[in-house]
Amino acid sequence: MLNEELKQALVSRRRDLHQYPEQGFLEMRTASIVAAELLELGFDIRTGLDVMKPDAVMGKPSEEVTSAHYHWAKENGADPSTIERFKNGFTGIVADWKTGKDGPVTAFRVDMDALPILESDAADHVPAAEGFRSLNEGSMHACGHDAHTSIGLGLARLIAENPDSLRGTIRLIFQPAEEGTRGSRSMAEAGVVDGVDHFIATHVGTGVPHRTFVAASNGFLATSKIDVTFKGIASHAGAKPEEGKNALLAAASAALNLQAISRHSGGTTRINVGELHAGSGRNVIADRAVMKVETRGENAQLNAFVKERAESVIRGSALMYGVDVRFETVGEAIDCNCSPDLAEQLAEAAPESPYIDHVVLEDTSSAGSEDATYFMERVIRNGGKATYCIVGTNLAAGHHNEKFDINEETMFAGVDVLYRAAMKLNGHN
């Protein structure tokens, strides 16, 4: 089903995107290229504020950062015909292929963003050795979203090349800011999956072996990402320590005591302090501290349990040291289980692919968190069906690692299986 030209296009596109990674809500170069290709193939596309609800966006970079990156994107290969659509940092894309024939609406979601990781330049790291290591220092595709975007474009090409084989509508959703679970809620609340009968999200890797396909991954935890700012009063640490109010000590106390939050008998819970920055000099009482915290729970209720107690601990530490504290939720995801009958249909389609040797119907092992759950929950609540599938791959290193890399044949499997799923769901009976 995939010819050599398409295979080469997948590899070339993935390597180009890998070389120019963009973090959440900054995927301007990426989105411009995706939008231009979709338009050329004949898709109807909606972008930016047409598919994103601004007040549901979480953790969006400042206007200054957004503007600077817009100029970077223009200077580094953004498509000039579409880049202006994304200059405000609302980088979501929804593309519809309407066949004009009665049939279901089937949506496929892929994500586009990179991570704040400095990519390895070691000789044994394939992107470095073969010349497609990140040129955007401090950003890296260390989770496979470059492959996801390429898979989405490969699927778009097969759909456009076989218009008479399908009925109903195929919808492709290219989502920004999955990392930090920030991007999908704004698109879901904008209604981009309303009226969708089948919703399929896809990821590569996550520990699944190469040439293995998982039709339903149900191991995602609900999560909240919280930025905490402590504000105290600076003072000379030697001359007038009693006049200071120490934000650093408040933050350090909170970081330690957060680990004492009890786990819950109702299921899995997690908490982590990932960053803590404070102070301005060894002889200055620190007047400011910033802490980045995440909570997780097996379901939204358990996550809320941990989040509520975390905020109580943090407020208590602030009170103890007489400093002010401010919270900002910069990312969030819920839990959602896949629809068994849709997963079964994917599991029936996958063995037909020459790139798949083994199919797993359901995997319930812990897989972190995933904001595609907002799409899934909305589709299911409205009477549709949804699943989250995994295309296995050989990994050079784990996800979110400076040496992360995939077996690029995985993209062939992803495109092939998703197209077979589209044919099964929207093909002529």
C-alpha positions in Angstrom: 0.0 0.0 0.0 3.0 2.3 0.6 5.2 2.8 -2.4 8.9 3.7 -2.2 8.2 7.4 -3.0 5.9 7.7 0.0 8.3 5.9 2.3 11.1 8.2 1.3 8.8 11.2 1.8 8.0 10.0 5.3 11.7 9.7 6.3 12.6 13.0 4.7 9.8 14.9 6.4 10.5 13.4 9.8 14.2 14.2 9.5 13.4 17.8 8.5 11.0 18.2 11.4 13.5 16.6 13.8 16.1 19.2 12.7 13.7 22.1 13.4 11.9 21.2 16.7 9.4 23.6 18.2 8.0 23.6 21.6 4.3 23.9 22.5 2.3 26.8 20.9 5.5 27.7 19.0 5.1 25.0 16.3 4.8 27.8 13.6 7.3 26.3 11.1 5.8 22.9 11.6 2.2 24.0 11.3 2.9 26.1 8.2 4.4 23.2 6.4 1.6 20.9 7.5 -1.1 23.4 6.4 0.5 24.0 3.0 0.8 20.3 2.3 -2.8 19.6 3.3 -4.1 22.4 1.1 -2.1 21.1 -1.8 -3.6 17.7 -1.3 -7.1 19.2 -1.4 -8.2 19.1 2.2 -10.4 21.8 3.7 -8.5 23.2 6.6 -9.2 25.3 9.7 -6.5 26.8 11.8 -5.6 28.9 14.8 -8.5 30.6 16.7 -11.0 28.8 14.4 -10.1 25.5 16.1 -8.8 26.6 19.5 -10.7 28.3 22.4 -8.3 31.0 23.8 -9.5 30.9 27.4 -9.0 27.1 27.6 -5.3 27.3 26.5 -2.9 26.5 29.3 0.8 27.3 29.6 1.1 29.5 26.5 4.4 31.3 26.0 4.5 35.1 26.4 3.9 37.4 23.5 7.6 38.3 23.5 8.6 34.7 23.2 5.9 34.0 20.6 6.9 37.0 18.5 10.6 36.0 18.6 9.9 32.5 17.5 7.7 33.7 14.7 10.7 35.5 13.2 12.9 32.4 13.8 10.3 30.2 12.0 10.3 32.6 9.0 14.1 32.5 8.8 14.2 28.7 9.1 12.0 27.3 6.4 8.4 28.1 7.4 6.0 28.0 4.4 5.5 31.6 3.4 1.9 30.9 2.1 0.6 29.8 5.5 2.9 31.1 8.2 0.8 34.1 9.0 -2.0 31.9 10.2 0.1 30.8 13.1 2.1 33.9 14.2 0.0 34.4 17.3 0.9 31.0 18.6 -2.4 29.3 18.1 -0.9 26.5 16.1 -3.7 23.9 15.9 -4.9 22.5 12.5 -8.0 20.6 11.6 -8.2 19.2 8.0 -11.3 17.6 6.6 -11.6 15.3 3.6 -15.3 15.3 2.7 -16.2 12.6 0.2 -19.7 13.8 -0.4 -21.0 10.3 0.3 -23.0 9.3 3.4 -20.9 7.8 6.1 -19.3 8.4 9.5 -16.9 11.1 10.6 -13.6 9.5 11.6 -10.9 11.7 13.2 -7.2 10.9 13.5 -5.2 13.0 15.9 -1.4 13.5 15.9 0.7 16.0 17.9 3.5 18.3 16.7 5.5 19.7 19.6 9.0 19.1 20.9 10.6 19.1 24.3 13.0 21.5 26.2 15.9 19.1 25.9 19.4 19.7 24.5 19.9 16.9 21.9 23.0 14.8 22.2 25.8 15.4 19.7 27.5 12.0 20.4 28.8 10.1 17.4 26.6 7.1 18.2 23.4 9.2 18.1 22.0 8.7 14.6 20.5 12.2 14.1 23.9 13.7 14.9 25.8 11.1 12.8 23.5 11.5 9.8 23.1 15.3 9.9 19.6 15.9 11.2 20.2 16.7 14.9 18.3 19.7 16.2 19.3 23.1 15.0 17.1 24.8 17.5 19.4 24.4 20.5 17.6 23.5 23.7 14.6 22.0 21.9 14.4 18.4 20.7 11.9 15.9 19.3 12.6 13.4 22.1 9.2 11.8 22.2 8.4 11.0 18.5 6.1 13.8 17.6 8.1 14.5 14.5 7.2 11.0 13.4 3.6 11.5 14.5 3.3 14.6 12.3 4.9 12.7 9.4 2.5 9.8 9.9 -0.5 12.3 9.8 0.8 13.7 6.5 1.4 10.3 5.1 -2.1 9.3 5.9 -3.4 12.5 4.3 -1.6 11.6 1.1 -3.1 8.1 0.9 -6.6 9.5 1.5 -6.1 12.1 -1.2 -4.8 9.5 -3.7 -7.7 7.2 -3.1 -10.8 9.4 -3.0 -13.2 6.9 -4.5 -12.4 4.3 -1.8 -14.0 6.2 1.1 -17.3 7.6 2.2 -18.2 10.1 5.0 -15.6 12.4 6.3 -12.0 11.9 7.4 -10.8 14.5 9.8 -7.1 15.0 10.6 -6.2 16.9 13.8 -2.7 18.2 14.2 -2.5 19.3 17.8 0.0 21.6 19.5 1.5 21.5 23.0 0.8 17.9 24.0 3.9 18.0 26.2 2.8 19.3 29.5 -0.7 18.3 28.6 -1.6 21.8 27.4 -3.0 21.7 23.9 -6.0 19.5 23.4 -8.5 21.0 25.9 -8.7 24.3 23.9 -9.3 22.3 20.7 -11.9 20.0 22.3 -13.7 23.0 23.9 -13.7 24.7 20.4 -15.8 21.7 19.2 -13.3 20.1 16.8 -14.5 16.6 17.7 -18.2 17.4 18.0 -20.1 15.2 15.6 -17.1 12.7 15.4 -18.2 9.0 15.3 -14.7 7.5 15.6 -11.7 9.1 17.2 -8.2 7.6 17.0 -5.1 9.0 18.6 -1.7 7.5 17.9 1.8 7.4 19.5 5.0 5.6 18.6 7.1 3.7 21.1 6.2 3.9 24.8 8.0 0.6 25.4 6.0 -1.4 22.8 8.2 -3.6 20.7 8.9 -2.9 17.0 6.3 -4.4 14.6 3.7 -4.6 17.4 0.5 -2.7 17.4 -1.6 -1.9 20.5 -5.2 -1.1 19.6 -6.2 0.4 23.0 -3.8 1.9 25.6 -5.7 2.4 28.8 -2.9 3.2 31.2 -3.0 7.0 31.2 -3.2 8.9 34.5 -5.1 12.2 35.0 -2.6 15.0 35.8 -2.2 18.6 36.7 0.9 20.7 36.0 1.2 23.6 38.5 3.6 26.6 38.5 4.0 28.0 42.1 5.5 31.4 42.8 6.5 32.4 46.4 6.9 36.2 47.0 8.8 37.3 50.1 10.9 40.3 51.2 14.5 40.7 50.5 17.0 41.7 53.1 20.7 41.6 53.9 21.4 38.2 55.3 24.1 39.4 57.7 23.0 42.9 58.7 19.2 42.6 58.9 18.1 39.0 58.5 15.0 39.6 60.7 13.6 42.0 58.2 13.5 39.5 55.4 10.8 37.0 54.5 12.4 34.0 52.9 10.7 32.6 49.8 13.5 30.1 49.3 12.8 28.4 52.7 9.1 28.4 52.1 9.6 26.7 48.7 12.1 24.2 50.1 9.8 23.3 53.0 6.9 22.8 50.5 9.1 20.6 48.3 9.9 18.3 51.1 6.4 18.2 52.7 4.7 17.5 49.3 6.4 14.1 49.4 4.5 13.3 52.7 1.1 13.5 51.1 -0.6 10.2 51.7 -1.3 7.9 48.7 -4.9 6.9 48.1 -6.4 3.4 48.6 -8.6 4.0 45.6 -5.8 3.8 43.1 -2.5 5.0 41.8 -1.4 8.5 42.7 1.8 10.5 42.0 3.4 13.8 42.9 6.7 15.3 41.8 8.6 18.6 42.2 10.5 18.9 38.9 12.0 22.4 39.3 12.8 24.8 42.1 14.5 28.2 41.4 15.1 30.7 44.1 17.3 33.6 45.4 19.6 36.1 43.9 22.8 36.0 46.1 24.4 34.2 49.0 24.0 37.2 51.3 20.4 38.0 50.4 17.3 36.7 52.0 15.5 35.3 48.9 12.4 37.3 48.1 11.3 35.0 45.2 11.1 31.3 44.5 9.4 29.4 41.6 8.5 25.8 41.8 7.1 23.4 39.1 4.9 20.6 40.4 2.9 17.9 38.9 0.2 15.6 40.4 -1.2 12.5 38.9 -4.0 10.1 39.7 -5.5 6.9 38.2 -8.6 9.0 37.5 -9.6 12.6 37.7 -10.9 12.2 41.3 -7.7 10.8 42.6 -5.7 13.5 40.8 -8.0 16.1 42.4 -7.3 14.5 45.8 -3.5 14.9 45.4 -3.8 18.4 43.9 -6.0 19.7 46.7 -3.6 18.4 49.3 -0.6 19.7 47.4 -2.0 23.2 47.4 -2.8 23.0 51.1 0.8 22.0 51.8 2.2 24.9 49.7 -0.1 27.4 51.4 0.9 26.1 54.8 4.6 26.6 54.0 4.0 30.1 52.7 2.1 30.9 55.9 4.8 29.5 58.0 7.4 31.8 56.5 5.2 34.8 56.1 5.3 35.0 52.3 2.7 35.2 49.6 2.1 32.4 47.1 0.4 32.2 43.7 -0.7 29.1 41.7 -1.1 28.7 38.0 -2.3 25.5 36.4 -0.3 25.4 33.1 -1.4 21.9 32.0 -4.0 19.3 32.7 -5.3 16.0 31.5 -8.1 13.6 32.5 -8.4 9.9 32.4 -10.5 8.1 29.8 -10.8 4.5 28.8 -10.8 3.4 25.1 -14.0 2.2 23.4 -13.6 -1.7 23.2 -15.5 -2.2 20.0 -13.5 0.5 18.1 -10.3 -1.0 19.5 -11.4 -4.4 18.2 -11.9 -2.9 14.7 -8.4 -1.6 14.7 -7.1 -4.9 16.0 -8.8 -6.6 13.1 -7.3 -4.2 10.6 -3.7 -4.2 11.9 -2.7 -7.8 11.1 -3.3 -7.1 7.4 -0.3 -4.7 7.4 3.0 -6.1 6.2 4.7 -3.9 8.9 2.9 -5.6 11.8 3.7 -9.0 13.3 1.9 -8.8 16.6 -1.3 -7.2 17.7 -2.4 -6.4 21.3 -6.0 -5.5 21.8 -5.6 -3.7 25.2 -2.7 -2.5 27.3 -3.4 -1.3 30.8 0.1 -0.7 32.0 1.0 2.8 33.3 1.9 5.1 30.4 2.2 8.5 32.0 -0.5 11.1 31.0 -1.9 12.2 27.7 -4.2 15.1 26.9 -5.8 13.3 24.0 -8.1 12.2 26.8 -10.0 15.5 26.5 -10.8 14.6 22.9 -11.7 11.0 23.8 -14.0 11.9 26.7 -15.9 14.5 24.6 -16.4 12.1 21.7 -17.6 9.3 24.0 -19.8 11.7 25.9 -21.4 12.7 22.7 -22.1 9.1 21.7 -19.1 8.4 19.6 -16.2 5.9 20.1 -12.6 6.6 20.8 -9.3 4.8 21.2 -5.6 5.5 21.7 -3.3 3.2 19.8 0.5 2.6 20.0 2.8 1.7 17.1 5.8 -0.1 18.6 9.4 0.8 17.7 13.0 0.1 18.6 14.2 3.0 20.8 17.8 4.2 21.0 16.9 5.6 24.4 13.8 6.2 26.4 11.3 8.9 25.7 12.4 12.4 26.9 16.0 11.4 26.7 18.7 13.4 24.8 19.5 10.3 22.7 15.9 9.4 21.9 15.5 8.0 18.4 13.2 5.6 16.6 13.3 3.0 13.9 11.9 5.0 11.0 10.1 1.9 9.6 7.7 2.5 12.4 6.2 5.4 10.4 5.4 3.0 7.5 3.5 0.8 10.0 1.7 3.8 11.4 0.5 5.1 8.0 -0.4 1.7 6.8 -2.4 0.6 9.8 -4.3 4.0 10.1 -5.2 3.9 6.5 -6.5 0.4 6.8 -8.5 1.5 9.8 -9.9 4.4 7.7 -10.9 1.9 5.0 -12.5 -0.4 7.6 -14.5 2.4 9.2 -15.2 4.6 6.2 -14.7 2.3 3.2 -17.5 1.1 1.0 -19.3 -1.9 2.4 
